[in-house]
Amino acid sequence: MSEEKFEQAKGNIKETIGDATDNKDLKAEGKGDKASGKAKEVVDDVKEKANDLIDKVKGDKNK
């Protein structure tokens, strides 16, 4: 499991427990963890696609 997915899962657990125990702070912390994990995942995906594009452009120049 990637670090980003783990952070999202951890956030989901916190949010669920916060909701079940009526702990608004824990629920909010869980939502924050989920959002942070998702944002990191999106950034990593963008970096990967950018690197793929750079590699493709470099490959085209060598032809």
mmCIF file as Biopython writes it, N, C-alpha, C and O atoms, coordinates in Angstrom:
data_model
#
loop_
_atom_site.group_PDB
_atom_site.id
_atom_site.type_symbol
_atom_site.label_atom_id
_atom_site.label_alt_id
_atom_site.label_comp_id
_atom_site.label_asym_id
_atom_site.label_entity_id
_atom_site.label_seq_id
_atom_site.pdbx_PDB_ins_code
_atom_site.Cartn_x
_atom_site.Cartn_y
_atom_site.Cartn_z
_atom_site.occupancy
_atom_site.B_iso_or_equiv
_atom_site.auth_seq_id
_atom_site.auth_asym_id
_atom_site.pdbx_PDB_model_num
ATOM 1   N N  . MET A ? 1  ? 0.862   -1.180 0.000   1.0 0.0 1  A 1 
ATOM 2   C CA . MET A ? 1  ? 0.000   0.000  0.000   1.0 0.0 1  A 1 
ATOM 3   C C  . MET A ? 1  ? 0.899   1.231  0.000   1.0 0.0 1  A 1 
ATOM 4   O O  . MET A ? 1  ? 1.839   1.328  0.790   1.0 0.0 1  A 1 
ATOM 5   N N  . SER A ? 2  ? 0.604   2.157  -0.884  1.0 0.0 2  A 1 
ATOM 6   C CA . SER A ? 2  ? 1.399   3.373  -0.955  1.0 0.0 2  A 1 
ATOM 7   C C  . SER A ? 2  ? 1.158   4.237  0.281   1.0 0.0 2  A 1 
ATOM 8   O O  . SER A ? 2  ? 0.148   4.106  0.974   1.0 0.0 2  A 1 
ATOM 9   N N  . GLU A ? 3  ? 2.103   5.106  0.526   1.0 0.0 3  A 1 
ATOM 10  C CA . GLU A ? 3  ? 1.989   6.019  1.674   1.0 0.0 3  A 1 
ATOM 11  C C  . GLU A ? 3  ? 0.731   6.874  1.566   1.0 0.0 3  A 1 
ATOM 12  O O  . GLU A ? 3  ? 0.065   7.143  2.566   1.0 0.0 3  A 1 
ATOM 13  N N  . GLU A ? 4  ? 0.410   7.299  0.344   1.0 0.0 4  A 1 
ATOM 14  C CA . GLU A ? 4  ? -0.765  8.138  0.134   1.0 0.0 4  A 1 
ATOM 15  C C  . GLU A ? 4  ? -2.053  7.376  0.443   1.0 0.0 4  A 1 
ATOM 16  O O  . GLU A ? 4  ? -2.953  7.902  1.097   1.0 0.0 4  A 1 
ATOM 17  N N  . LYS A ? 5  ? -2.132  6.133  -0.033  1.0 0.0 5  A 1 
ATOM 18  C CA . LYS A ? 5  ? -3.313  5.301  0.232   1.0 0.0 5  A 1 
ATOM 19  C C  . LYS A ? 5  ? -3.433  4.998  1.725   1.0 0.0 5  A 1 
ATOM 20  O O  . LYS A ? 5  ? -4.535  4.974  2.273   1.0 0.0 5  A 1 
ATOM 21  N N  . PHE A ? 6  ? -2.285  4.765  2.383   1.0 0.0 6  A 1 
ATOM 22  C CA . PHE A ? 6  ? -2.298  4.509  3.819   1.0 0.0 6  A 1 
ATOM 23  C C  . PHE A ? 6  ? -2.840  5.728  4.567   1.0 0.0 6  A 1 
ATOM 24  O O  . PHE A ? 6  ? -3.644  5.590  5.488   1.0 0.0 6  A 1 
ATOM 25  N N  . GLU A ? 7  ? -2.396  6.913  4.167   1.0 0.0 7  A 1 
ATOM 26  C CA . GLU A ? 7  ? -2.872  8.142  4.811   1.0 0.0 7  A 1 
ATOM 27  C C  . GLU A ? 7  ? -4.380  8.315  4.610   1.0 0.0 7  A 1 
ATOM 28  O O  . GLU A ? 7  ? -5.090  8.742  5.522   1.0 0.0 7  A 1 
ATOM 29  N N  . GLN A ? 8  ? -4.856  7.984  3.422   1.0 0.0 8  A 1 
ATOM 30  C CA . GLN A ? 8  ? -6.296  8.068  3.161   1.0 0.0 8  A 1 
ATOM 31  C C  . GLN A ? 8  ? -7.067  7.064  4.019   1.0 0.0 8  A 1 
ATOM 32  O O  . GLN A ? 8  ? -8.122  7.389  4.564   1.0 0.0 8  A 1 
ATOM 33  N N  . ALA A ? 9  ? -6.542  5.853  4.135   1.0 0.0 9  A 1 
ATOM 34  C CA . ALA A ? 9  ? -7.204  4.825  4.948   1.0 0.0 9  A 1 
ATOM 35  C C  . ALA A ? 9  ? -7.215  5.228  6.421   1.0 0.0 9  A 1 
ATOM 36  O O  . ALA A ? 9  ? -8.220  5.065  7.113   1.0 0.0 9  A 1 
ATOM 37  N N  . LYS A ? 10 ? -6.091  5.752  6.887   1.0 0.0 10 A 1 
ATOM 38  C CA . LYS A ? 10 ? -5.998  6.211  8.270   1.0 0.0 10 A 1 
ATOM 39  C C  . LYS A ? 10 ? -7.016  7.321  8.523   1.0 0.0 10 A 1 
ATOM 40  O O  . LYS A ? 10 ? -7.673  7.349  9.564   1.0 0.0 10 A 1 
ATOM 41  N N  . GLY A ? 11 ? -7.135  8.224  7.571   1.0 0.0 11 A 1 
ATOM 42  C CA . GLY A ? 11 ? -8.113  9.302  7.691   1.0 0.0 11 A 1 
ATOM 43  C C  . GLY A ? 11 ? -9.533  8.783  7.716   1.0 0.0 11 A 1 
ATOM 44  O O  . GLY A ? 11 ? -10.372 9.285  8.464   1.0 0.0 11 A 1 
ATOM 45  N N  . ASN A ? 12 ? -9.802  7.785  6.904   1.0 0.0 12 A 1 
ATOM 46  C CA . ASN A ? 12 ? -11.139 7.193  6.871   1.0 0.0 12 A 1 
ATOM 47  C C  . ASN A ? 12 ? -11.488 6.560  8.217   1.0 0.0 12 A 1 
ATOM 48  O O  . ASN A ? 12 ? -12.611 6.690  8.702   1.0 0.0 12 A 1 
ATOM 49  N N  . ILE A ? 13 ? -10.512 5.874  8.813   1.0 0.0 13 A 1 
ATOM 50  C CA . ILE A ? 13 ? -10.731 5.254  10.124  1.0 0.0 13 A 1 
ATOM 51  C C  . ILE A ? 13 ? -10.987 6.325  11.179  1.0 0.0 13 A 1 
ATOM 52  O O  . ILE A ? 13 ? -11.924 6.211  11.970  1.0 0.0 13 A 1 
ATOM 53  N N  . LYS A ? 14 ? -10.157 7.362  11.190  1.0 0.0 14 A 1 
ATOM 54  C CA . LYS A ? 14 ? -10.350 8.447  12.159  1.0 0.0 14 A 1 
ATOM 55  C C  . LYS A ? 14 ? -11.719 9.094  11.986  1.0 0.0 14 A 1 
ATOM 56  O O  . LYS A ? 14 ? -12.421 9.361  12.962  1.0 0.0 14 A 1 
ATOM 57  N N  . GLU A ? 15 ? -12.085 9.341  10.739  1.0 0.0 15 A 1 
ATOM 58  C CA . GLU A ? 15 ? -13.378 9.979  10.471  1.0 0.0 15 A 1 
ATOM 59  C C  . GLU A ? 15 ? -14.530 9.091  10.949  1.0 0.0 15 A 1 
ATOM 60  O O  . GLU A ? 15 ? -15.491 9.577  11.546  1.0 0.0 15 A 1 
ATOM 61  N N  . THR A ? 16 ? -14.427 7.796  10.685  1.0 0.0 16 A 1 
ATOM 62  C CA . THR A ? 16 ? -15.475 6.858  11.097  1.0 0.0 16 A 1 
ATOM 63  C C  . THR A ? 16 ? -15.589 6.789  12.621  1.0 0.0 16 A 1 
ATOM 64  O O  . THR A ? 16 ? -16.690 6.824  13.171  1.0 0.0 16 A 1 
ATOM 65  N N  . ILE A ? 17 ? -14.444 6.690  13.297  1.0 0.0 17 A 1 
ATOM 66  C CA . ILE A ? 17 ? -14.458 6.636  14.761  1.0 0.0 17 A 1 
ATOM 67  C C  . ILE A ? 17 ? -14.962 7.959  15.330  1.0 0.0 17 A 1 
ATOM 68  O O  . ILE A ? 17 ? -15.748 7.970  16.278  1.0 0.0 17 A 1 
ATOM 69  N N  . GLY A ? 18 ? -14.516 9.063  14.759  1.0 0.0 18 A 1 
ATOM 70  C CA . GLY A ? 18 ? -14.984 10.372 15.210  1.0 0.0 18 A 1 
ATOM 71  C C  . GLY A ? 18 ? -16.482 10.523 15.048  1.0 0.0 18 A 1 
ATOM 72  O O  . GLY A ? 18 ? -17.156 11.098 15.903  1.0 0.0 18 A 1 
ATOM 73  N N  . ASP A ? 19 ? -16.993 10.008 13.955  1.0 0.0 19 A 1 
ATOM 74  C CA . ASP A ? 19 ? -18.438 10.069 13.705  1.0 0.0 19 A 1 
ATOM 75  C C  . ASP A ? 19 ? -19.196 9.186  14.698  1.0 0.0 19 A 1 
ATOM 76  O O  . ASP A ? 19 ? -20.228 9.585  15.237  1.0 0.0 19 A 1 
ATOM 77  N N  . ALA A ? 20 ? -18.669 7.988  14.930  1.0 0.0 20 A 1 
ATOM 78  C CA . ALA A ? 20 ? -19.335 7.039  15.833  1.0 0.0 20 A 1 
ATOM 79  C C  . ALA A ? 20 ? -19.324 7.508  17.285  1.0 0.0 20 A 1 
ATOM 80  O O  . ALA A ? 20 ? -20.253 7.228  18.044  1.0 0.0 20 A 1 
ATOM 81  N N  . THR A ? 21 ? -18.262 8.227  17.665  1.0 0.0 21 A 1 
ATOM 82  C CA . THR A ? 21 ? -18.134 8.679  19.054  1.0 0.0 21 A 1 
ATOM 83  C C  . THR A ? 21 ? -18.544 10.133 19.234  1.0 0.0 21 A 1 
ATOM 84  O O  . THR A ? 21 ? -18.419 10.692 20.323  1.0 0.0 21 A 1 
ATOM 85  N N  . ASP A ? 22 ? -19.031 10.738 18.164  1.0 0.0 22 A 1 
ATOM 86  C CA . ASP A ? 22 ? -19.418 12.149 18.165  1.0 0.0 22 A 1 
ATOM 87  C C  . ASP A ? 22 ? -18.249 13.061 18.548  1.0 0.0 22 A 1 
ATOM 88  O O  . ASP A ? 22 ? -18.427 14.081 19.212  1.0 0.0 22 A 1 
ATOM 89  N N  . ASN A ? 23 ? -17.045 12.663 18.109  1.0 0.0 23 A 1 
ATOM 90  C CA . ASN A ? 23 ? -15.832 13.442 18.356  1.0 0.0 23 A 1 
ATOM 91  C C  . ASN A ? 23 ? -15.544 14.251 17.090  1.0 0.0 23 A 1 
ATOM 92  O O  . ASN A ? 23 ? -14.955 13.746 16.134  1.0 0.0 23 A 1 
ATOM 93  N N  . LYS A ? 24 ? -15.967 15.503 17.104  1.0 0.0 24 A 1 
ATOM 94  C CA . LYS A ? 24 ? -15.855 16.343 15.906  1.0 0.0 24 A 1 
ATOM 95  C C  . LYS A ? 24 ? -14.404 16.616 15.528  1.0 0.0 24 A 1 
ATOM 96  O O  . LYS A ? 24 ? -14.079 16.717 14.345  1.0 0.0 24 A 1 
ATOM 97  N N  . ASP A ? 25 ? -13.524 16.737 16.532  1.0 0.0 25 A 1 
ATOM 98  C CA . ASP A ? 25 ? -12.112 16.986 16.239  1.0 0.0 25 A 1 
ATOM 99  C C  . ASP A ? 25 ? -11.480 15.795 15.516  1.0 0.0 25 A 1 
ATOM 100 O O  . ASP A ? 25 ? -10.752 15.971 14.539  1.0 0.0 25 A 1 
ATOM 101 N N  . LEU A ? 26 ? -11.760 14.589 15.998  1.0 0.0 26 A 1 
ATOM 102 C CA . LEU A ? 26 ? -11.209 13.392 15.363  1.0 0.0 26 A 1 
ATOM 103 C C  . LEU A ? 26 ? -11.779 13.221 13.957  1.0 0.0 26 A 1 
ATOM 104 O O  . LEU A ? 26 ? -11.060 12.847 13.030  1.0 0.0 26 A 1 
ATOM 105 N N  . LYS A ? 27 ? -13.050 13.493 13.808  1.0 0.0 27 A 1 
ATOM 106 C CA . LYS A ? 27 ? -13.690 13.401 12.493  1.0 0.0 27 A 1 
ATOM 107 C C  . LYS A ? 27 ? -13.047 14.397 11.520  1.0 0.0 27 A 1 
ATOM 108 O O  . LYS A ? 27 ? -12.760 14.054 10.373  1.0 0.0 27 A 1 
ATOM 109 N N  . ALA A ? 28 ? -12.826 15.621 11.983  1.0 0.0 28 A 1 
ATOM 110 C CA . ALA A ? 28 ? -12.198 16.642 11.134  1.0 0.0 28 A 1 
ATOM 111 C C  . ALA A ? 28 ? -10.760 16.261 10.796  1.0 0.0 28 A 1 
ATOM 112 O O  . ALA A ? 28 ? -10.311 16.459 9.667   1.0 0.0 28 A 1 
ATOM 113 N N  . GLU A ? 29 ? -10.040 15.714 11.774  1.0 0.0 29 A 1 
ATOM 114 C CA . GLU A ? 29 ? -8.667  15.277 11.533  1.0 0.0 29 A 1 
ATOM 115 C C  . GLU A ? 29 ? -8.642  14.169 10.480  1.0 0.0 29 A 1 
ATOM 116 O O  . GLU A ? 29 ? -7.767  14.141 9.615   1.0 0.0 29 A 1 
ATOM 117 N N  . GLY A ? 30 ? -9.601  13.269 10.562  1.0 0.0 30 A 1 
ATOM 118 C CA . GLY A ? 30 ? -9.701  12.195 9.576   1.0 0.0 30 A 1 
ATOM 119 C C  . GLY A ? 30 ? -9.964  12.727 8.180   1.0 0.0 30 A 1 
ATOM 120 O O  . GLY A ? 30 ? -9.362  12.269 7.209   1.0 0.0 30 A 1 
ATOM 121 N N  . LYS A ? 31 ? -10.862 13.691 8.082   1.0 0.0 31 A 1 
ATOM 122 C CA . LYS A ? 31 ? -11.140 14.298 6.773   1.0 0.0 31 A 1 
ATOM 123 C C  . LYS A ? 31 ? -9.890  14.969 6.226   1.0 0.0 31 A 1 
ATOM 124 O O  . LYS A ? 31 ? -9.609  14.899 5.029   1.0 0.0 31 A 1 
ATOM 125 N N  . GLY A ? 32 ? -9.140  15.623 7.112   1.0 0.0 32 A 1 
ATOM 126 C CA . GLY A ? 32 ? -7.895  16.269 6.692   1.0 0.0 32 A 1 
ATOM 127 C C  . GLY A ? 32 ? -6.872  15.268 6.196   1.0 0.0 32 A 1 
ATOM 128 O O  . GLY A ? 32 ? -6.210  15.493 5.182   1.0 0.0 32 A 1 
ATOM 129 N N  . ASP A ? 33 ? -6.743  14.155 6.917   1.0 0.0 33 A 1 
ATOM 130 C CA . ASP A ? 33 ? -5.802  13.109 6.499   1.0 0.0 33 A 1 
ATOM 131 C C  . ASP A ? 33 ? -6.186  12.541 5.134   1.0 0.0 33 A 1 
ATOM 132 O O  . ASP A ? 33 ? -5.328  12.323 4.278   1.0 0.0 33 A 1 
ATOM 133 N N  . LYS A ? 34 ? -7.475  12.307 4.943   1.0 0.0 34 A 1 
ATOM 134 C CA . LYS A ? 34 ? -7.943  11.776 3.650   1.0 0.0 34 A 1 
ATOM 135 C C  . LYS A ? 34 ? -7.637  12.759 2.521   1.0 0.0 34 A 1 
ATOM 136 O O  . LYS A ? 34 ? -7.154  12.367 1.459   1.0 0.0 34 A 1 
ATOM 137 N N  . ALA A ? 35 ? -7.921  14.036 2.762   1.0 0.0 35 A 1 
ATOM 138 C CA . ALA A ? 35 ? -7.680  15.050 1.728   1.0 0.0 35 A 1 
ATOM 139 C C  . ALA A ? 35 ? -6.191  15.179 1.430   1.0 0.0 35 A 1 
ATOM 140 O O  . ALA A ? 35 ? -5.792  15.302 0.272   1.0 0.0 35 A 1 
ATOM 141 N N  . SER A ? 36 ? -5.378  15.151 2.474   1.0 0.0 36 A 1 
ATOM 142 C CA . SER A ? 36 ? -3.934  15.253 2.295   1.0 0.0 36 A 1 
ATOM 143 C C  . SER A ? 36 ? -3.391  14.063 1.504   1.0 0.0 36 A 1 
ATOM 144 O O  . SER A ? 36 ? -2.572  14.232 0.601   1.0 0.0 36 A 1 
ATOM 145 N N  . GLY A ? 37 ? -3.848  12.875 1.845   1.0 0.0 37 A 1 
ATOM 146 C CA . GLY A ? 37 ? -3.410  11.682 1.120   1.0 0.0 37 A 1 
ATOM 147 C C  . GLY A ? 37 ? -3.808  11.726 -0.337  1.0 0.0 37 A 1 
ATOM 148 O O  . GLY A ? 37 ? -3.023  11.357 -1.210  1.0 0.0 37 A 1 
ATOM 149 N N  . LYS A ? 38 ? -5.022  12.175 -0.608  1.0 0.0 38 A 1 
ATOM 150 C CA . LYS A ? 38 ? -5.501  12.272 -1.991  1.0 0.0 38 A 1 
ATOM 151 C C  . LYS A ? 38 ? -4.694  13.313 -2.763  1.0 0.0 38 A 1 
ATOM 152 O O  . LYS A ? 38 ? -4.326  13.090 -3.916  1.0 0.0 38 A 1 
ATOM 153 N N  . ALA A ? 39 ? -4.420  14.455 -2.119  1.0 0.0 39 A 1 
ATOM 154 C CA . ALA A ? 39 ? -3.646  15.508 -2.782  1.0 0.0 39 A 1 
ATOM 155 C C  . ALA A ? 39 ? -2.245  15.009 -3.132  1.0 0.0 39 A 1 
ATOM 156 O O  . ALA A ? 39 ? -1.749  15.259 -4.231  1.0 0.0 39 A 1 
ATOM 157 N N  . LYS A ? 40 ? -1.613  14.303 -2.198  1.0 0.0 40 A 1 
ATOM 158 C CA . LYS A ? 40 ? -0.278  13.756 -2.465  1.0 0.0 40 A 1 
ATOM 159 C C  . LYS A ? 40 ? -0.322  12.747 -3.609  1.0 0.0 40 A 1 
ATOM 160 O O  . LYS A ? 40 ? 0.590   12.688 -4.433  1.0 0.0 40 A 1 
ATOM 161 N N  . GLU A ? 41 ? -1.388  11.959 -3.648  1.0 0.0 41 A 1 
ATOM 162 C CA . GLU A ? 41 ? -1.553  10.972 -4.716  1.0 0.0 41 A 1 
ATOM 163 C C  . GLU A ? 41 ? -1.674  11.669 -6.076  1.0 0.0 41 A 1 
ATOM 164 O O  . GLU A ? 41 ? -1.069  11.233 -7.055  1.0 0.0 41 A 1 
ATOM 165 N N  . VAL A ? 42 ? -2.446  12.735 -6.131  1.0 0.0 42 A 1 
ATOM 166 C CA . VAL A ? 42 ? -2.625  13.484 -7.377  1.0 0.0 42 A 1 
ATOM 167 C C  . VAL A ? 42 ? -1.299  14.099 -7.815  1.0 0.0 42 A 1 
ATOM 168 O O  . VAL A ? 42 ? -0.947  14.044 -8.993  1.0 0.0 42 A 1 
ATOM 169 N N  . VAL A ? 43 ? -0.563  14.684 -6.869  1.0 0.0 43 A 1 
ATOM 170 C CA . VAL A ? 43 ? 0.730   15.289 -7.197  1.0 0.0 43 A 1 
ATOM 171 C C  . VAL A ? 43 ? 1.684   14.229 -7.744  1.0 0.0 43 A 1 
ATOM 172 O O  . VAL A ? 43 ? 2.372   14.466 -8.737  1.0 0.0 43 A 1 
ATOM 173 N N  . ASP A ? 44 ? 1.726   13.068 -7.105  1.0 0.0 44 A 1 
ATOM 174 C CA . ASP A ? 44 ? 2.596   11.992 -7.591  1.0 0.0 44 A 1 
ATOM 175 C C  . ASP A ? 44 ? 2.202   11.542 -8.994  1.0 0.0 44 A 1 
ATOM 176 O O  . ASP A ? 44 ? 3.069   11.271 -9.825  1.0 0.0 44 A 1 
ATOM 177 N N  . ASP A ? 45 ? 0.905   11.460 -9.264  1.0 0.0 45 A 1 
ATOM 178 C CA . ASP A ? 45 ? 0.432   11.082 -10.600 1.0 0.0 45 A 1 
ATOM 179 C C  . ASP A ? 45 ? 0.855   12.110 -11.645 1.0 0.0 45 A 1 
ATOM 180 O O  . ASP A ? 45 ? 1.282   11.748 -12.741 1.0 0.0 45 A 1 
ATOM 181 N N  . VAL A ? 46 ? 0.735   13.388 -11.304 1.0 0.0 46 A 1 
ATOM 182 C CA . VAL A ? 46 ? 1.125   14.455 -12.230 1.0 0.0 46 A 1 
ATOM 183 C C  . VAL A ? 46 ? 2.626   14.392 -12.490 1.0 0.0 46 A 1 
ATOM 184 O O  . VAL A ? 46 ? 3.066   14.525 -13.633 1.0 0.0 46 A 1 
ATOM 185 N N  . LYS A ? 47 ? 3.415   14.190 -11.432 1.0 0.0 47 A 1 
ATOM 186 C CA . LYS A ? 47 ? 4.870   14.081 -11.600 1.0 0.0 47 A 1 
ATOM 187 C C  . LYS A ? 47 ? 5.222   12.916 -12.521 1.0 0.0 47 A 1 
ATOM 188 O O  . LYS A ? 47 ? 6.074   13.042 -13.401 1.0 0.0 47 A 1 
ATOM 189 N N  . GLU A ? 48 ? 4.558   11.787 -12.310 1.0 0.0 48 A 1 
ATOM 190 C CA . GLU A ? 48 ? 4.831   10.606 -13.125 1.0 0.0 48 A 1 
ATOM 191 C C  . GLU A ? 48 ? 4.492   10.862 -14.594 1.0 0.0 48 A 1 
ATOM 192 O O  . GLU A ? 48 ? 5.262   10.493 -15.482 1.0 0.0 48 A 1 
ATOM 193 N N  . LYS A ? 49 ? 3.359   11.483 -14.850 1.0 0.0 49 A 1 
ATOM 194 C CA . LYS A ? 49 ? 2.960   11.777 -16.231 1.0 0.0 49 A 1 
ATOM 195 C C  . LYS A ? 49 ? 3.910   12.793 -16.864 1.0 0.0 49 A 1 
ATOM 196 O O  . LYS A ? 49 ? 4.244   12.682 -18.044 1.0 0.0 49 A 1 
ATOM 197 N N  . ALA A ? 50 ? 4.342   13.780 -16.082 1.0 0.0 50 A 1 
ATOM 198 C CA . ALA A ? 50 ? 5.286   14.769 -16.599 1.0 0.0 50 A 1 
ATOM 199 C C  . ALA A ? 50 ? 6.613   14.102 -16.948 1.0 0.0 50 A 1 
ATOM 200 O O  . ALA A ? 50 ? 7.197   14.389 -17.994 1.0 0.0 50 A 1 
ATOM 201 N N  . ASN A ? 51 ? 7.085   13.224 -16.086 1.0 0.0 51 A 1 
ATOM 202 C CA . ASN A ? 51 ? 8.333   12.516 -16.370 1.0 0.0 51 A 1 
ATOM 203 C C  . ASN A ? 51 ? 8.201   11.621 -17.596 1.0 0.0 51 A 1 
ATOM 204 O O  . ASN A ? 51 ? 9.134   11.523 -18.393 1.0 0.0 51 A 1 
ATOM 205 N N  . ASP A ? 52 ? 7.061   10.971 -17.754 1.0 0.0 52 A 1 
ATOM 206 C CA . ASP A ? 52 ? 6.827   10.153 -18.947 1.0 0.0 52 A 1 
ATOM 207 C C  . ASP A ? 52 ? 6.872   11.011 -20.207 1.0 0.0 52 A 1 
ATOM 208 O O  . ASP A ? 52 ? 7.448   10.611 -21.219 1.0 0.0 52 A 1 
ATOM 209 N N  . LEU A ? 53 ? 6.262   12.188 -20.138 1.0 0.0 53 A 1 
ATOM 210 C CA . LEU A ? 53 ? 6.256   13.099 -21.281 1.0 0.0 53 A 1 
ATOM 211 C C  . LEU A ? 53 ? 7.668   13.582 -21.594 1.0 0.0 53 A 1 
ATOM 212 O O  . LEU A ? 53 ? 8.061   13.648 -22.759 1.0 0.0 53 A 1 
ATOM 213 N N  . ILE A ? 54 ? 8.426   13.916 -20.560 1.0 0.0 54 A 1 
ATOM 214 C CA . ILE A ? 54 ? 9.810   14.361 -20.755 1.0 0.0 54 A 1 
ATOM 215 C C  . ILE A ? 54 ? 10.623  13.249 -21.405 1.0 0.0 54 A 1 
ATOM 216 O O  . ILE A ? 54 ? 11.385  13.497 -22.339 1.0 0.0 54 A 1 
ATOM 217 N N  . ASP A ? 55 ? 10.461  12.022 -20.910 1.0 0.0 55 A 1 
ATOM 218 C CA . ASP A ? 55 ? 11.185  10.890 -21.497 1.0 0.0 55 A 1 
ATOM 219 C C  . ASP A ? 55 ? 10.805  10.693 -22.958 1.0 0.0 55 A 1 
ATOM 220 O O  . ASP A ? 55 ? 11.660  10.382 -23.787 1.0 0.0 55 A 1 
ATOM 221 N N  . LYS A ? 56 ? 9.528   10.873 -23.278 1.0 0.0 56 A 1 
ATOM 222 C CA . LYS A ? 56 ? 9.074   10.717 -24.661 1.0 0.0 56 A 1 
ATOM 223 C C  . LYS A ? 56 ? 9.691   11.791 -25.547 1.0 0.0 56 A 1 
ATOM 224 O O  . LYS A ? 56 ? 10.148  11.500 -26.653 1.0 0.0 56 A 1 
ATOM 225 N N  . VAL A ? 57 ? 9.705   13.030 -25.067 1.0 0.0 57 A 1 
ATOM 226 C CA . VAL A ? 57 ? 10.281  14.128 -25.847 1.0 0.0 57 A 1 
ATOM 227 C C  . VAL A ? 57 ? 11.771  13.885 -26.056 1.0 0.0 57 A 1 
ATOM 228 O O  . VAL A ? 57 ? 12.283  14.086 -27.157 1.0 0.0 57 A 1 
ATOM 229 N N  . LYS A ? 58 ? 12.463  13.459 -25.018 1.0 0.0 58 A 1 
ATOM 230 C CA . LYS A ? 58 ? 13.890  13.163 -25.146 1.0 0.0 58 A 1 
ATOM 231 C C  . LYS A ? 58 ? 14.116  12.032 -26.140 1.0 0.0 58 A 1 
ATOM 232 O O  . LYS A ? 58 ? 15.060  12.073 -26.929 1.0 0.0 58 A 1 
ATOM 233 N N  . GLY A ? 59 ? 13.256  11.029 -26.102 1.0 0.0 59 A 1 
ATOM 234 C CA . GLY A ? 59 ? 13.370  9.905  -27.027 1.0 0.0 59 A 1 
ATOM 235 C C  . GLY A ? 59 ? 13.149  10.330 -28.460 1.0 0.0 59 A 1 
ATOM 236 O O  . GLY A ? 59 ? 13.830  9.845  -29.363 1.0 0.0 59 A 1 
ATOM 237 N N  . ASP A ? 60 ? 12.194  11.242 -28.684 1.0 0.0 60 A 1 
ATOM 238 C CA . ASP A ? 60 ? 11.914  11.729 -30.033 1.0 0.0 60 A 1 
ATOM 239 C C  . ASP A ? 60 ? 13.082  12.538 -30.577 1.0 0.0 60 A 1 
ATOM 240 O O  . ASP A ? 60 ? 13.325  12.525 -31.784 1.0 0.0 60 A 1 
ATOM 241 N N  . LYS A ? 61 ? 13.811  13.241 -29.716 1.0 0.0 61 A 1 
ATOM 242 C CA . LYS A ? 61 ? 14.952  14.039 -30.157 1.0 0.0 61 A 1 
ATOM 243 C C  . LYS A ? 61 ? 16.106  13.156 -30.614 1.0 0.0 61 A 1 
ATOM 244 O O  . LYS A ? 61 ? 16.894  13.551 -31.473 1.0 0.0 61 A 1 
ATOM 245 N N  . ASN A ? 62 ? 16.204  11.970 -30.043 1.0 0.0 62 A 1 
ATOM 246 C CA . ASN A ? 62 ? 17.311  11.072 -30.371 1.0 0.0 62 A 1 
ATOM 247 C C  . ASN A ? 62 ? 17.083  10.300 -31.661 1.0 0.0 62 A 1 
ATOM 248 O O  . ASN A ? 62 ? 17.965  9.560  -32.098 1.0 0.0 62 A 1 
ATOM 249 N N  . LYS A ? 63 ? 15.936  10.455 -32.270 1.0 0.0 63 A 1 
ATOM 250 C CA . LYS A ? 63 ? 15.641  9.721  -33.512 1.0 0.0 63 A 1 
ATOM 251 C C  . LYS A ? 63 ? 16.150  10.454 -34.712 1.0 0.0 63 A 1 
ATOM 252 O O  . LYS A ? 63 ? 15.990  9.983  -35.837 1.0 0.0 63 A 1 
#
